[in-house]
Amino acid sequence: VQLQASGGGLVQAGGSLRLSCAASGRTFSVYDMGWFRQAPGKEREFVAAISKSFGRTYSPDSMKGRFTISRDNAKNAVYLQIDGLKPEDTAVYYCAAALRPGEYEHWGQGTLVTVSS
């Protein structure tokens, strides 16, 4: 599966963004999907995931409340809604696909989110 993330940009603190990830190739619905981010000089961190079955969502406590993941299997897309953006949310956001839970084998190219204070 090939993944293409989009929707990043420059946003003022407190604003919102909706990131999109379009999938092509193998059947999208067989993949668990996740969003990760990597800030400058920091390691990549997990933001949220959504299961292929029933659309169950997962996110670490630090991401709960402002980050919402969703998917549309008919459109082969996964989304990440980010509300109440903070300067510390500045990062490249990546979408990824996993056939087996937690094993993200396929990655998009990333989309840059920059939050100004």
C-alpha positions as CSV (number, residue, x, y, z in Angstrom):
1,V,0.0,0.0,0.0
2,Q,1.2,3.5,-0.8
3,L,0.4,6.4,1.5
4,Q,0.2,10.1,0.8
5,A,-0.3,12.5,3.7
6,S,-1.5,16.0,3.3
7,G,-3.2,18.9,5.1
8,G,-0.3,20.3,7.1
9,G,0.6,24.0,7.1
10,L,1.2,27.0,9.2
11,V,-1.4,27.6,11.9
12,Q,-1.7,29.9,14.9
13,A,-1.8,28.5,18.3
14,G,-5.4,27.5,19.2
15,G,-6.3,26.7,15.7
16,S,-7.3,23.4,14.1
17,L,-6.1,21.3,11.3
18,R,-7.4,18.1,9.6
19,L,-4.7,15.9,8.2
20,S,-5.5,13.4,5.5
21,C,-3.8,10.3,4.4
22,A,-4.8,8.7,1.1
23,A,-4.0,5.1,0.4
24,S,-3.6,3.3,-2.8
25,G,-2.6,-0.2,-3.8
26,R,-3.7,-3.1,-1.7
27,T,-7.1,-3.1,-0.1
28,F,-7.1,-0.3,2.5
29,S,-9.6,-2.0,4.8
30,V,-7.2,-4.8,5.8
31,Y,-4.8,-2.3,7.5
32,D,-4.8,-0.8,11.0
33,M,-3.8,2.8,10.5
34,G,-1.8,5.1,12.6
35,W,-0.5,8.6,12.9
36,F,2.9,9.5,14.3
37,R,4.8,12.7,14.5
38,Q,8.4,13.8,14.7
39,A,9.4,17.2,16.0
40,P,12.8,18.7,15.2
41,G,15.5,17.1,17.2
42,K,13.2,14.6,18.8
43,E,12.3,11.0,18.3
44,R,9.1,9.9,16.5
45,E,6.1,9.5,18.7
46,F,2.8,7.8,18.4
47,V,-0.2,10.0,18.1
48,A,-3.2,7.8,17.4
49,A,-4.3,4.6,15.7
50,I,-7.5,3.1,14.4
51,S,-8.2,-0.5,13.8
52,K,-9.3,-2.1,10.6
53,S,-12.2,-3.8,12.3
54,F,-14.9,-1.7,14.0
55,G,-12.7,1.4,13.8
56,R,-11.5,1.2,17.4
57,T,-9.2,4.1,18.2
58,Y,-6.1,4.2,20.4
59,S,-4.0,7.0,21.6
60,P,-1.6,7.7,24.5
61,D,-2.9,9.8,27.4
62,S,-0.8,12.7,26.3
63,M,-2.7,12.9,23.0
64,K,-6.2,12.3,24.3
65,G,-8.6,15.2,23.9
66,R,-7.1,17.2,21.1
67,F,-6.3,14.5,18.5
68,T,-9.0,12.5,16.8
69,I,-8.4,9.8,14.3
70,S,-11.0,8.5,11.9
71,R,-11.1,6.5,8.7
72,D,-13.2,6.2,5.6
73,N,-12.7,2.8,4.0
74,A,-14.8,3.8,1.0
75,K,-12.4,6.6,0.3
76,N,-9.3,4.7,1.3
77,A,-8.4,7.5,3.7
78,V,-7.5,8.1,7.3
79,Y,-7.7,11.5,9.0
80,L,-6.3,13.2,12.0
81,Q,-8.2,16.1,13.4
82,I,-6.1,18.3,15.7
83,D,-7.7,20.9,17.8
84,G,-6.3,23.5,20.1
85,L,-3.0,23.5,18.4
86,K,0.1,24.4,20.5
87,P,3.6,25.4,19.4
88,E,4.8,22.1,20.8
89,D,2.6,20.3,18.2
90,T,5.0,21.5,15.5
91,A,6.3,18.4,13.8
92,V,6.2,16.3,10.6
93,Y,3.1,14.1,10.9
94,Y,3.2,10.6,9.3
95,C,0.5,8.1,8.5
96,A,1.4,4.5,8.6
97,A,-0.3,1.2,7.9
98,A,-0.1,-2.2,9.7
99,L,-1.3,-5.6,8.7
100,R,-0.6,-6.9,12.1
101,P,-1.4,-4.8,15.2
102,G,1.5,-2.4,16.0
103,E,3.7,-3.5,13.2
104,Y,3.7,-0.5,10.9
105,E,5.4,-1.5,7.7
106,H,4.1,1.2,5.3
107,W,4.7,4.9,5.8
108,G,3.7,8.0,4.0
109,Q,6.1,10.8,3.3
110,G,4.9,13.1,6.1
111,T,3.2,16.5,6.2
112,L,4.6,19.4,8.1
113,V,2.5,21.1,10.8
114,T,3.9,24.4,12.1
115,V,2.2,26.1,15.0
116,S,3.0,29.8,15.7
117,S,2.6,31.3,19.1
